Amino acid sequence: MEARLQNPAMILDATQPVQDLYKAIYSGGVPKTTLDLVHLRASQINGCSPCVDSGARGARKAGETEERLFAVSAWRETSYFTDAERAALELSECATRLADRSDPVPDDVWERAKAHYDEKGLAALILMVSLTNFFNRLNVTTKAIAGAWG
C-alpha cells in the first residue's frame, strides 16, 4: 500500500493551527480518556485506519484498558462505559453520521450530553468530533497508511 499524498496539513504548514485546536479541546474539562474514546469511535465510523490505529495506541499508552478499546464500536451493548462516556460516544456518532437522518443530532442526544458536560465540555466534545472527522477525511482521501508516521 502507498499513500496518494503526504498529509495536506503538513504540505501547507497548517500543523500549528491544528495543535492550537487540540490545546483548546484539552482545556475544556472533558477527561482525556473520554476524548480518546470519542476520537476512536468517529474514526471507526469513517473507516480511517491511521486514526483508529493511532487513537487506540495513544489511549492504551495513556492507561485505557484493552477491554474498553475493543468494545468502543459496541459501547451500547457493554457495561464498560460510564453514563457520561455513553453520552459523549452517542454525540460523536450523531455528529459524524450527519447524512443518516434529517435531524442528525436530535434533542434527546443533546440533552443526554448536556446532563454530563457544561458549555466548555460540550464545546470540547464538538471540536474533538469535528477535528477527528477533518483528519479522517484527509486520511481516507489520501489513502494514508496506518502506522506510517511511527
N, C-alpha and C positions, 0 to 999 in steps of 0.2 A: 504494500500500500504506500501511496505517496500523496502528500497534501498538494492541493492545487496551488496554494499560495500561502506565504507566511501570514501570521496573524495581522489583519489590517490595522489594528490599533498600534502595533509595533511599526508597521511600514510608515504610517502617518504620524508617528511620535505622539500618540494620544494616551500613553500609559500613565502620565501624571494625573490627568483629569479622572481617569478610572480609579487610581489609588485614592484620590480625594473623595470619590463617591464611597469607596469602601470605608474610609475613615469616618465619614458621616453615618454610614449604616451602623457601624460598630459603636457609635456614640448614642444610639437610640434606646439603649437599655434592654434590648432583647438578648437573652443568653446566646452566646456564640454557638452552642450546641443546637439551638433551635434554628438559627440562621443557616447552619450547615445542613440541617435536615431539609429546610425549605429549598436550598440550592440543589441538593441532591434530587429531591422529588421533581422539581421543574426540569432538571437535566434529564432525568429518566423519561419523562413525558415527551421531551423533544428529541430523544434519541441522540444526545450529544455525548459520545463516548469519552472525549477528553475531560469534560466536566464531571461526568459520572465517576470516572477513574480518579481524577484529582480531588474531587469533592469527598469521595469515600475515604481515600487515603488521608486527606487532611483531617477529616473528622475522627478517624481512628487514631491518628497521631495525637490529636487533642484530647483523647480519652474516651471517645464514643465506643460503645460495645458493638461487636460484630452482629449480635442478635438484632439490635435495633437497626443497624445499617442494612442488614439483609431484609428486614421487614418494612422498610420505608415504602416500598411500592404497594404493600398490602396493609398499610397502617390502620385502616378501619377494622381489620379482622384480627388485630393483636391487642394485647394489654400492655405493650411496652412503652406507650407514649402517654404523657400527661394530657389533661384536657386543653391546656394552653398550647402544647405542641400540636395536638389534633386540629385545633382552630387555625394555627399557622399553616399546617400542611393543606388543609381544606382551602384556605385563602390562596395558597400557592397554586394549587391545581386549577382553581377557577380563573385566576389571573393569567395563567399560562394557556388555558384552553378557551380563548376568547370567542372562537367561532362555533363552539359546541352548542350554544343556546342563545336565545335573544337577550336574556339578561345574564351576562357572563358571571357577574359577582352578585348573586341575589342578596337581598337584605338580611335573610336569616344567616347566611355565611358571614356577612359583615358584622352582624350583631354578636355572633359567637366569638369572632376575633376581638371585637371591641370589649367584650366581657373580660378579656385577659390582658389586653395591651392598651396603654394610654396613647395619646396622639403621637408622641415621638416613637413609641414602639410600633404602631401601625405604619408610620412613615418609613421606619427601618425595614419592616417586612415588605412593604410595597417596593421600596428601592431595591432590596435584595432580589425579589422575584423579577423585577424589571431588568436589573443588571445581569442576572443569570440568563434570562431569555435573550438579552442582547448578545452575550457570549455564545450561547447555544446556537444562535443564528449565524454568527461569524464562523464558528467551528464546523457546523453542518454544511454551510455553503462552500467553505474552502476545503472540506474533507480533511480536517485536522486529525491527526493520529493520536490516540490515547497514549500517554506516556512519552510523547516525543520531546517534551520540554523538561524531562528529568523527573 
